[in-house]
């Protein structure tokens, strides 16, 4: 690839990313039934608590990303938390573009501008997605299926969740994960990655635990949104809501061709939240949480972008020279 071609792609890729994001966000928002909001009465205090928790959940994700990159031996992280938080927030919005790879590819592309090995960014991105699905599915299964009120759910639905969970767990066995990644690389005619680029069992276990913690934070934020609309929900139902949120989140990530898991997450939330509140209220909660989630994503992007400006850091889209060792690593990858 010539330097001129690289420069053209360097300009075209970010523009394409933002254009696709705007298009699919517009389609996502267009599908919202705004008339439902006329029926809602909110407890502003609960909404504020939920928003703070949800924003914290996103920063928790940044922390897990840093943890994985360090464990995978990525260099050039010192002093780059602000820039990488912005990269994470921008790439997080890529979930609204169909194809789960957008979130991963976005982080690889934008973060590599800061001199971080693309190979390690790619492995960490794959690991993040797999760990997040497995951890949230595990938590959701535990908290939802132990609740006696869910015995009425169809057995096929519960079997499907369990099968998906088992497959995720098997895929996260270090030796299996390594084979899957290298098989994918062979399919696209790339060289297998060095063994040093793959995580150890202890790293995967610790990361899964961190994702369980993140799922709890996210679930509690959804409980407060639910309580702001339906004050009669019981404090004892908080664990059930955490479980419901975890299952719907995992299912939306598995629905790779649906922008932001649109439709999949809502169906699961509607079915399971109806266990703890009237169905019409559950439908209202589903609509409100969709809009609120988009708003928090935008807030996260805005806060990280503002922090970037205040601290005088550079937008990682701009090319930043890499040292020779990192260039050699990327060349081998």
C-alpha positions as CSV (number, residue, x, y, z in Angstrom):
1,X,0.0,0.0,0.0
2,X,1.5,3.3,-1.1
3,X,1.8,6.3,1.4
4,X,-0.8,8.2,-0.7
5,X,-3.3,5.3,-0.4
6,X,-2.7,5.2,3.3
7,X,-3.4,8.9,3.6
8,X,-6.6,8.6,1.7
9,X,-7.8,5.7,3.8
10,X,-6.7,7.5,6.9
11,X,-9.2,10.3,6.0
12,X,-11.9,8.0,4.6
13,X,-12.2,5.5,7.4
14,X,-13.1,7.9,10.2
15,X,-15.6,9.8,7.8
16,X,-17.2,6.5,6.9
17,X,-17.4,5.4,10.5
18,X,-19.2,8.6,11.5
19,X,-21.5,8.6,8.5
20,X,-22.6,5.0,9.2
21,X,-23.1,5.9,12.9
22,X,-25.3,8.8,12.1
23,X,-27.4,6.8,9.6
24,X,-28.0,3.8,11.9
25,X,-28.5,6.0,15.0
26,X,-31.2,7.9,13.1
27,X,-32.9,4.6,12.1
28,X,-32.6,3.4,15.7
29,X,-34.2,6.5,17.1
30,X,-36.9,6.6,14.4
31,X,-38.2,3.2,15.6
32,X,-38.9,4.6,19.1
33,X,-42.6,5.1,20.0
34,X,-42.3,8.6,21.4
35,X,-46.0,8.7,22.3
36,X,-45.2,6.3,25.2
37,X,-43.4,9.2,27.0
38,X,-46.7,11.0,27.5
39,X,-47.7,8.2,29.8
40,X,-44.6,8.3,31.9
41,X,-43.9,10.1,35.2
42,X,-40.3,10.1,36.4
43,X,-38.6,10.3,39.7
44,X,-35.8,12.6,38.7
45,X,-33.6,11.6,41.6
46,X,-33.7,7.9,40.6
47,X,-33.0,8.9,37.0
48,X,-29.9,10.8,38.1
49,X,-28.7,7.9,40.2
50,X,-29.2,5.5,37.3
51,X,-27.3,7.8,34.9
52,X,-24.3,8.2,37.2
53,X,-24.2,4.4,37.6
54,X,-24.5,3.8,33.9
55,X,-21.8,6.3,33.1
56,X,-19.6,4.5,35.7
57,X,-20.3,1.2,34.0
58,X,-18.9,2.5,30.8
59,X,-15.7,3.8,32.5
60,X,-15.5,0.4,34.2
61,X,-15.3,-1.1,30.7
62,X,-12.4,1.2,29.9
63,X,-10.6,-0.1,33.0
64,X,-11.1,-3.7,31.9
65,X,-9.8,-2.9,28.5
66,X,-6.6,-1.4,30.1
67,X,-6.3,-4.4,32.3
68,X,-6.4,-6.8,29.4
69,X,-4.0,-4.7,27.3
70,X,-1.5,-4.7,30.1
71,X,-1.8,-8.5,30.7
72,X,-1.3,-9.1,26.9
73,X,1.9,-7.1,27.0
74,X,0.8,-4.0,25.2
75,X,3.2,-1.1,25.6
76,X,2.7,2.6,25.2
77,X,-0.2,2.8,27.7
78,X,1.4,5.1,30.2
79,X,-0.2,8.6,30.2
80,X,-2.7,7.7,27.5
81,X,-5.8,7.0,29.7
82,X,-7.6,10.1,28.5
83,X,-7.0,9.4,24.8
84,X,-7.9,5.7,25.1
85,X,-11.1,6.5,27.1
86,X,-12.1,8.7,24.1
87,X,-11.3,5.9,21.7
88,X,-13.4,3.4,23.8
89,X,-16.4,5.9,24.0
90,X,-16.2,6.5,20.2
91,X,-15.9,2.8,19.4
92,X,-18.7,2.0,21.9
93,X,-21.1,4.0,19.7
94,X,-20.1,1.7,16.9
95,X,-22.5,-0.9,18.4
96,X,-25.3,0.9,16.7
97,X,-23.8,-0.1,13.3
98,X,-24.8,-3.6,12.3
99,X,-22.1,-6.2,12.7
100,X,-20.5,-6.7,16.2
101,X,-17.0,-6.3,14.7
102,X,-17.5,-2.5,14.4
103,X,-16.9,-2.1,18.1
104,X,-13.7,-4.1,18.0
105,X,-12.4,-2.8,14.7
106,X,-13.0,0.8,15.8
107,X,-10.8,0.3,18.9
108,X,-8.1,-1.4,16.9
109,X,-8.0,1.3,14.3
110,X,-8.3,4.4,16.5
111,X,-6.1,3.1,19.4
112,X,-3.3,1.9,17.0
113,X,-2.8,5.6,16.1
114,X,-1.4,5.9,19.7
115,X,1.3,3.4,18.9
116,X,-0.3,0.3,20.5
117,X,0.2,-3.0,18.7
118,X,-2.7,-3.9,16.4
119,X,-2.3,-7.6,17.2
120,X,-2.7,-7.0,20.9
121,X,-5.6,-4.6,20.3
122,X,-7.3,-7.2,18.1
123,X,-6.9,-10.1,20.6
124,X,-8.1,-7.9,23.5
125,X,-11.1,-6.8,21.5
126,X,-12.1,-10.4,20.7
127,X,-11.5,-11.4,24.4
128,X,-13.6,-8.5,25.6
129,X,-16.6,-9.5,23.5
130,X,-16.4,-13.2,24.5
131,X,-15.8,-12.5,28.1
132,X,-18.6,-9.9,28.4
133,X,-21.1,-12.3,26.8
134,X,-20.1,-15.3,28.9
135,X,-20.0,-13.3,32.2
136,X,-23.4,-11.5,31.7
137,X,-25.0,-14.7,30.6
138,X,-23.7,-16.5,33.7
139,X,-25.0,-13.8,36.0
140,X,-28.3,-13.6,34.2
141,X,-28.8,-17.3,34.3
142,X,-28.1,-17.4,38.0
143,X,-30.3,-14.5,39.0
144,X,-33.3,-15.2,36.7
145,X,-33.5,-19.0,36.7
146,X,-33.3,-19.3,40.5
147,X,-36.3,-17.0,40.9
148,X,-39.4,-19.2,41.3
149,X,-41.5,-16.7,39.3
150,X,-39.6,-17.7,36.1
151,X,-40.7,-21.3,36.1
152,X,-43.4,-20.4,33.7
153,X,-40.9,-19.5,30.9
154,X,-40.8,-21.9,28.0
155,X,-38.2,-24.7,28.4
156,X,-36.8,-24.0,24.9
157,X,-36.0,-20.4,25.9
158,X,-34.0,-21.5,29.0
159,X,-32.2,-24.3,27.1
160,X,-31.2,-21.9,24.4
161,X,-29.6,-19.6,27.0
162,X,-27.8,-22.4,28.7
163,X,-26.4,-23.8,25.4
164,X,-25.1,-20.3,24.4
165,X,-23.5,-19.9,27.8
166,X,-21.7,-23.3,27.6
167,X,-20.4,-22.5,24.1
168,X,-19.0,-19.2,25.3
169,X,-17.3,-20.8,28.3
170,X,-15.8,-23.5,26.1
171,X,-14.5,-20.8,23.6
172,X,-12.8,-19.1,26.5
173,X,-10.6,-22.0,27.5
174,X,-7.2,-20.6,26.6
175,X,-6.2,-23.4,24.2
176,X,-9.6,-23.3,22.5
177,X,-9.6,-19.5,22.2
178,X,-6.1,-19.6,20.6
179,X,-7.3,-22.2,18.1
180,X,-10.4,-20.2,17.2
181,X,-8.5,-17.0,16.6
182,X,-5.8,-18.6,14.5
183,X,-8.4,-20.5,12.5
184,X,-10.1,-17.2,11.7
185,X,-6.7,-15.7,10.7
186,X,-6.1,-18.7,8.4
187,X,-9.5,-18.2,6.8
188,X,-8.6,-14.6,5.9
189,X,-5.1,-15.7,4.9
190,X,-3.2,-14.1,7.7
191,X,-0.3,-15.6,9.7
192,X,-1.2,-17.1,13.1
193,X,-0.4,-15.0,16.1
194,X,2.5,-15.6,18.5
195,X,1.6,-17.6,21.6
196,X,2.7,-14.6,23.8
197,X,-0.2,-12.6,22.4
198,X,-2.8,-14.8,24.0
199,X,-4.0,-14.4,27.7
200,X,-3.5,-16.9,30.5
201,X,-6.3,-18.7,32.3
202,X,-5.8,-16.4,35.3
203,X,-6.2,-13.3,33.2
204,X,-9.4,-14.6,31.6
205,X,-10.8,-15.6,35.0
206,X,-10.0,-12.2,36.5
207,X,-11.4,-10.4,33.5
208,X,-14.6,-12.4,33.7
209,X,-15.0,-11.4,37.3
210,X,-14.6,-7.8,36.4
211,X,-17.3,-8.1,33.8
212,X,-19.7,-9.7,36.3
213,X,-19.1,-6.6,38.5
214,X,-19.8,-4.4,35.5
215,X,-23.0,-6.3,34.8
216,X,-24.2,-5.7,38.4
217,X,-23.5,-1.9,38.0
218,X,-25.5,-1.8,34.8
219,X,-28.3,-3.9,36.2
220,X,-28.7,-1.7,39.3
221,X,-28.9,1.4,37.0
222,X,-31.8,-0.3,35.2
223,X,-33.5,-1.0,38.5
224,X,-33.4,2.7,39.3
225,X,-34.8,3.6,35.9
226,X,-37.6,1.0,36.5
227,X,-38.3,2.4,40.0
228,X,-38.5,5.9,38.7
229,X,-41.4,4.9,36.4
230,X,-42.9,2.2,38.6
231,X,-42.5,3.1,42.3
232,X,-44.3,-0.1,43.4
233,X,-41.4,-2.3,42.3
234,X,-39.9,-3.9,45.4
235,X,-36.3,-3.4,46.6
236,X,-36.1,-7.3,46.8
237,X,-36.6,-7.3,43.0
238,X,-33.2,-5.6,42.4
239,X,-31.4,-8.9,41.8
240,X,-34.0,-10.1,39.4
241,X,-33.7,-6.8,37.4
242,X,-29.9,-7.2,37.4
243,X,-30.4,-10.7,36.0
244,X,-32.9,-9.6,33.4
245,X,-30.7,-6.8,32.2
246,X,-27.7,-9.2,32.0
247,X,-29.6,-11.7,29.9
248,X,-30.9,-9.0,27.5
249,X,-27.5,-7.4,27.2
250,X,-25.8,-10.7,26.3
251,X,-28.5,-11.6,23.8
252,X,-28.2,-8.2,22.1
253,X,-24.5,-8.8,21.7
254,X,-25.1,-12.2,20.2
255,X,-27.5,-10.6,17.7
256,X,-24.6,-9.3,15.6
257,X,-26.7,-8.1,12.6
258,X,-29.1,-6.0,14.7
259,X,-27.8,-2.4,15.5
260,X,-27.4,-2.1,19.2
261,X,-29.2,-5.4,19.6
262,X,-32.4,-3.6,18.5
263,X,-35.5,-5.7,19.0
264,X,-33.7,-8.6,20.8
265,X,-33.0,-6.7,24.0
266,X,-36.5,-5.2,24.1
267,X,-38.3,-8.5,23.7
268,X,-36.4,-10.1,26.5
269,X,-36.8,-7.1,28.8
270,X,-40.6,-7.0,28.0
271,X,-41.1,-10.7,28.8
272,X,-39.1,-10.8,31.9
273,X,-39.9,-7.4,33.4
274,X,-43.6,-8.4,33.2
275,X,-42.9,-10.8,36.0
276,X,-42.3,-7.9,38.5
277,X,-44.6,-5.2,37.0
278,X,-47.7,-4.9,34.8
279,X,-47.1,-5.7,31.1
280,X,-48.0,-2.2,30.0
281,X,-45.6,-0.6,32.5
282,X,-42.9,-3.0,31.4
283,X,-43.5,-1.9,27.8
284,X,-43.0,1.7,28.9
285,X,-39.8,0.9,30.8
286,X,-38.4,-0.8,27.7
287,X,-39.0,2.3,25.5
288,X,-37.7,4.7,28.1
289,X,-34.5,2.6,28.8
290,X,-33.8,2.5,25.0
291,X,-33.8,6.3,24.8
292,X,-32.0,6.7,28.1
293,X,-29.3,4.3,27.0
294,X,-28.6,6.3,23.8
295,X,-28.5,9.5,25.9
296,X,-25.9,7.9,28.3
297,X,-23.8,6.7,25.4
298,X,-23.8,10.2,24.0
299,X,-23.0,11.6,27.4
300,X,-20.0,9.2,27.7
301,X,-18.7,10.3,24.3
302,X,-19.2,13.9,25.3
303,X,-17.5,13.6,28.6
304,X,-14.4,11.8,27.2
305,X,-14.2,14.2,24.3
306,X,-14.4,17.2,26.7
307,X,-11.7,15.7,28.9
308,X,-9.5,15.3,25.8
309,X,-9.9,19.0,25.0
310,X,-9.5,20.2,28.6
311,X,-6.3,18.3,29.0
312,X,-4.9,19.4,25.7
313,X,-4.5,15.8,24.4
314,X,-4.7,14.8,20.7
315,X,-7.5,13.1,18.9
316,X,-6.1,9.5,18.2
317,X,-7.5,9.7,14.6
318,X,-4.4,11.8,13.8
319,X,-1.3,9.8,12.9
320,X,1.2,9.5,15.8
321,X,4.5,8.0,14.9
322,X,5.3,4.6,16.3
323,X,8.7,3.4,17.5
324,X,10.6,0.8,15.6
325,X,9.7,-2.1,17.9
326,X,6.0,-1.5,17.6
327,X,6.2,-1.1,13.9
328,X,8.0,-4.4,13.6
329,X,5.3,-6.1,15.8
330,X,2.5,-4.8,13.6
331,X,4.4,-5.9,10.5
332,X,4.7,-9.5,11.9
333,X,1.0,-9.4,12.8
